[in-house]
Amino acid sequence: MKYHSLIISAGLVITSVMSTAAYAFSIPQPATEVAASKFAHIELKATHGDQEAQFLLGLMYLSGRFVEQDQQLGIKWVSLAAEQGHVKAQQTLADLSFEGNIVARDLTVAEHWYLALSEQGSKWAEFRLGFIYAAGGEGVQRNCGKAVERFSAVGDVVSLGNVAWILATCPEAKYRNGEKALKLARSLVEGDKEDPTNLDNLAAAYAETGDFNSAILTQHKAIDALKLSEHVDRSDEFEQRLQIYEQNKPFRESVPLMNE
């Protein structure tokens, strides 16, 4: 299943009066002095509660741009902005906590801010919440029902494919619905018959309904389509599912949150 680069520039214009004529001219300031001046201005505004300045200051500390990198301070300032309702700060916190690259992954923090963003209509937040609930872990319990709700709210082809997959493969029986998965997966394959993921989803749906002959046939098609795609590195998992269907068994798996 499937920051913001901070550019700071400043110039100093000094006007001098020579004889009876006035001439305006600029004197370049050293880059380090310009950066220090800009940083001081942003820091001052941030300490006085300006949410945009808090967000920018947080990004500067996180990236180490124009200031010594300090991730704890960066998160502190971005969090202050987020608490004041700064949308970009909220998404930054959610994404950083979800991805776990710059700061340690914390799904409870990611869930908190994605929920806040989803209430503001963010489809991206809904999509990420779908993955969080489908996989679970690190303080968030897996809930296939919530995952289906979130992916359904997004409603694009990828998200609906995830819905079909969850309905066919969720480990908890109460969330599975083979017939619904089959109907949805078929409609997605009709839209793109050569997409290996669509075919993989359809095979899983067939297996969930007990139609293992169709599951095997469809999985072979998925493997053939995969060989022609950029995701050929997933061949092993497709082959493993084929072997499961050949044993007349459905596939059971939670959605992997991220590739480790």
Residue, then its C-alpha position, 0 to 999 in steps of 0.5 A: m500500500k501505498y519543509h519549507s526551504l527558508i530563504i532569507s535576504a536583506g539589504l541595507v540602503i544608506t542615504s548620504v547627502m553630498s553637497t547640495a545633491a542627494y544620492a541613494f546608494s547601497i552598501p553590501q552587508p556581510a552575509t553573516e551579519v545580514a543573517a544574524s540581523k534577520f534571525a534576531h528580528i524573527e526571534l524577537k517576534a517569536t518571543h512576543g508570540d507571533q505564530e509565523a515567526q515562531f514557525l520560521l524560527g522553528l524551521m531555522y533550528l530544525s534545519g540549522r539554517f542561519v543558526e546552529q542546529d538544535q532539533q529540540l528548540g526547533i520542535k519547541w518553536v514549531s509546537l508553539a506556533a501549532e498550538q496557536g493554530h498555525v496550519k503549516a506548523q501543525q502539518t510540519l509537526a505531524d509529518l515529522s512525527f509520522e516519518g521519524n527522519i529528523v525527529a523520533r517517530d511519535l505516532t501519538v503526536a502525528e495522530h493529534w495534529y493530523l486529526a486537527l488538520s482533518e477537521q480543517g478539511s485536509k485530505w493529506a491528513e486523512f490519508r496519513l491517518g488512514f495509514i496510522y490506523a491501518a498499521g498501528g504501533e507506537g502508542v496508536q492501536r491498529n483499527c481497520g475500521k478507522a483506517v477505512e473511514r479515513f481512506s474513504a474520506v480521501g476518495d482518490v484511486v490510491s486511497l480506495g485501493n487501500v480500502a479494498w485491501i483492508l477490507a480483504t486482508c485486515p487481521e480482525a474479522k469484524y472489519r473484513n468484508g470480502e464482497k465489498a472489497l471485491k466490488l471496489a477492487r473490480s471497479l478499480v481494475e476496470g479503471d486501470k487493468e494494467d496496474p499491478t496494485n489494483l490486480d493485487n487488491l482484486a486477488a486478495a478480495y477473491a481469496e477473502t470470498g473463497d474464490f481461490n481459482s480467480a485469486i490465483l489467476t488474478q495474482h498471476k496477472a498482477i505479477d506479470a504487470l509488476k514486471l513491467s512496472e517501476h515496482v518490480d522490487r516487490s516481486d517477492e511479496f506478490e509471489q508469496r501471496l500467490q503461494i498462499y492462494e495456491q494453498n486455498k488460504p486468504f492473505r492476512e496482513s496489516v499495512p506497513l506504515m513505512n519502509e524501514 
